Every structure is written in C-alpha cells, then in structure tokens.
Amino acid sequence: MAIVNKASKFLTEVKVEMSKVSWPTVDELKGSTKIVIILSLAFAIYIFGIDQILSQVIKLIY
C-alpha cells in the first residue's frame, strides 16, 4: 500500500504545482511560435550558406 500512498501524494503535489503555473495566452503563444519559426528558418539558411561556402572551399583544395 505504500506505493499507492506515494503515488497519491505525488499526484496531489503535481496538482498544487500545476495550479501555480502561469500559462500563456493564445496571442502570446502565437507570437512566440512565430518568433521560433522565423529564427529557426534564419538559422537554417545561415547553416546552409556556411555549408555551401565550405563545400566550395573543400572542392578547391581537393
């Protein structure tokens, strides 16, 4: 029975902690999502550019 009591206590504590969480509004979530997508695309383009440059350099060397 000890495991049942531990699980019950754990779930009660989870419920208390989850009530303390400040959840974002829909507009905040949309804004954050747009920023993540834009930065991810910018980073991907940057990495692609560096990869292309280094590929050309390697082709010139070998």
Steps between C-alpha positions, in 0.01 A plus 500: 500500500798733545534546125134601470547761773815632334327520162201676654726752677697556180187567294366738766828693496494509120151649509614770747807588294305507172258751653800733554600495133430816304382378162547725195203652324418392145646824362824457697526143379447601137763775530754266656431237235559753220830607655617139534409422138670814366817443702510133404474587130766771534734258676437231237576746219817611680620142547415421137707797383799405712472141376496613137803724551698229677404245233639729231820554698547126544443444124768759423748334734441143380 
